[in-house]
């Protein structure tokens, strides 16, 4: 008996969700071809702005009244998404029962434990945290945004557990420590915001001037590429999973919400808003401290034809970014110099390029 195209069915897994237990065993529920949102959810404005990864597990099957074998079966993506900011990849874990958590591990398996980081986890980091703190010598480099580290609890012992964490934001603070019987010493306390919350509680250490810890509770390690082929495949295909906001959508949300913020050096906030006037088309850039001090540092005009300041198209990502950086560059450079040299900052004098004044 001939196997027809209508006999090939796509069946849903137990949970079509992005929770850790998403996926699971096959069900009898058919995913109907052409039915909207039968497998993936809609992409929200928030997901378009900040990015999202949706994983869905489904099963291909042949449903006929006999036991004929379908030879040469394979799957491929013939038509990619029409939206250039959306990517789609196929993968198999070769496990009929696994969940999203296991599939994520397969996707990230191109990384392996590397050398120990020249620092130590600072005290206990609790399950569910979206940031970790560790201390290191001042001269040791900081983790880069996008870099992946690995935390290993009870390394080399019974009950060992680990988690790979991707760094989204890095801040640092010099701190002085005193231990009875030894001179005062300085360490750089680094805070890294993470893409995913901690799945375990990792015990850390207290600062020491000797940079040697016996009976280390949690090892902090760099990562290395373990499978270059998988890594290159991810670089080629999976970067588009993180959705980027179109500049036009971005500016539209500014107009609709009246507020957009960026944080610099963990303390200063650049707030981009429309001027508080009726039917305003003036974009104002305000610099604000966490203490509430606020100063307008730049302005731009959003024209009816979508041009910013008459020459920058709000549909051109690169032009919008360069224009934004040009607007904040003098203040950013002044703040960077002040933070780099541990100088106090006065917002008004910062506008004049002077970073050596006292804090207001």
HUNORUR-V835157 format. One record per residue. SS is DSSP state (a for helix, b for strand, c for the rest). PHI is phi in whole degrees, -180 to 180 (* if undefined). Layout:
SS	PHI
SS	PHI
This chain:
c	*
c	-72
c	-88
c	-96
a	-61
a	-71
a	-82
b	-89
b	-117
b	-110
b	-107
b	-77
b	-84
b	-62
b	-134
c	-89
c	-136
c	-103
c	-81
c	-55
c	-94
c	-61
b	100
b	94
b	-77
b	-70
b	-119
b	-91
b	-81
b	-84
c	-90
c	-77
c	-64
c	84
c	-82
c	-64
c	60
c	-73
c	-124
c	-110
c	-80
c	-65
c	-94
c	-79
a	-61
a	-64
a	-68
a	-66
a	-78
a	-108
c	93
c	-158
c	-120
c	-106
c	-114
c	-132
c	-107
b	-140
b	-127
b	-89
b	-147
b	-109
c	-116
c	-132
c	-88
c	-133
c	-112
c	-60
c	-96
c	-93
c	-83
c	71
c	-70
c	-155
c	-128
c	-158
c	-99
c	-86
c	-120
c	-70
c	-57
c	-70
c	-78
c	-66
c	-90
c	-117
c	-116
c	-137
c	-133
c	-107
c	-153
c	-132
c	-95
c	57
c	-138
c	-77
c	-120
c	-73
b	-118
a	-60
a	-59
a	-70
a	-65
a	-63
a	-62
a	-64
a	-65
c	-96
c	-73
c	-69
b	-101
b	-138
b	-61
b	-110
b	-67
b	-66
c	-69
c	-81
b	-172
b	-136
b	-58
b	-93
c	61
c	-81
b	-109
c	-85
c	-55
c	96
c	-63
c	-108
b	-154
b	-127
b	-122
b	-146
b	-115
b	-156
c	-66
c	-61
c	-79
c	-73
c	-64
c	-89
c	-62
c	-90
c	-63
c	95
c	-72
b	-110
b	-112
b	-130
b	-102
b	-123
b	-90
c	54
c	-59
c	77
c	-121
c	-65
c	82
c	-63
b	-145
b	-147
b	-151
b	-88
b	-126
b	-102
b	-86
b	-102
b	-154
b	-127
b	-129
b	-140
b	-151
b	-76
b	-135
b	-100
b	-127
c	-127
c	-126
c	-53
c	92
c	-130
c	-65
c	-60
b	-136
b	-116
b	-135
b	-91
b	-94
b	-107
b	-115
b	-118
b	-77
b	-113
c	-71
c	-129
c	-69
c	-66
c	-92
c	-137
c	-93
b	-109
c	-83
c	-110
b	-127
c	-99
c	-56
c	-137
c	-77
c	-99
c	57
c	-132
c	-124
c	-86
c	55
c	-60
c	-78
b	-134
b	-91
b	-105
b	-128
b	-75
b	-123
b	-128
b	-74
c	-93
c	-134
a	-61
a	-65
a	-64
a	-63
a	-65
a	-64
a	-65
a	-62
a	-77
a	-120
c	-98
a	-65
a	-77
a	-63
c	-81
c	-78
c	-105
c	-73
c	-68
a	-55
a	-63
a	-62
a	-60
a	-67
a	-63
a	-69
a	-61
a	-66
a	-76
a	-96
c	71
c	-159
b	-151
b	-129
b	-132
b	-105
b	-114
c	56
c	70
c	-139
b	-96
b	-116
b	-98
b	-109
b	-103
b	-138
b	-81
c	-59
c	-81
c	-131
c	-64
c	53
c	-71
c	-120
b	-97
b	-95
b	-113
b	-108
b	-110
b	-103
b	-133
b	-94
c	-68
c	-84
c	100
c	-69
b	-137
b	-147
b	-76
b	-108
b	-168
b	-138
b	-145
b	-112
b	-99
c	-82
c	-65
c	-86
c	88
b	-91
b	-102
c	56
c	80
c	-141
b	-114
b	-77
c	-76
c	-100
c	-102
a	-55
a	-67
a	-64
a	-63
a	-63
a	-64
a	-67
a	-62
a	-64
a	-64
a	-66
a	-97
a	-55
a	-59
a	-70
a	-61
a	-62
a	-66
a	-65
a	-62
a	-64
a	-66
a	-67
a	-62
c	-105
c	56
c	-103
c	-69
c	-127
c	-112
a	-62
a	-66
a	-71
a	-62
a	-63
c	-92
c	85
c	-106
c	-107
c	-103
c	-84
c	-77
c	-69
c	-76
